[in-house]
Amino acid sequence: MAEVQAPFFWARDNSLTCGYHFEDETKPFPVTRAFIEKVGFPASSSGLVPAILVTASFGRRTTTPEATLACVKTPDGATLFAPPIKSYHLDFVFDGHTYQPTPASAETARMFGSN
């Protein structure tokens, strides 16, 4: 049976929750909007380790309990409340076991919640 492994990159998004904290509504979570735009697999003519290129967007904002409750109660409030986003390019290389971010992409990958 093949071993199940976690994905090497993901974009965690909680924008539909408006940051609502179900256990304590006075302490909302930061609202994160993140998504993967594009994945590329560049051809390697020199026999180098295979790479994966990811373009993804990310934005985060803090919120107040009042704003969170207003967002939750408003139809389509999460769309109106979503934080501004920025697009990022990340490079991953195979280390013999899994794909890891290159040194130039490591900090950005951590921001998205991967690795």
HUURVEN-V132482 format. One record per helix or strand of 3 or more residues. SS is the DSSP state (@ for helix, = for strand). FROM is the first residue (numbers start at 1). TO is the last residue. Records with the same first field share a line. If there is no record, write none. Layout:
SS=FROM-TO + FROM-TO
This chain:
@=15-17 + 65-73 + 77-81 + 106-112
==31-40 + 51-61 + 86-94 + 99-101
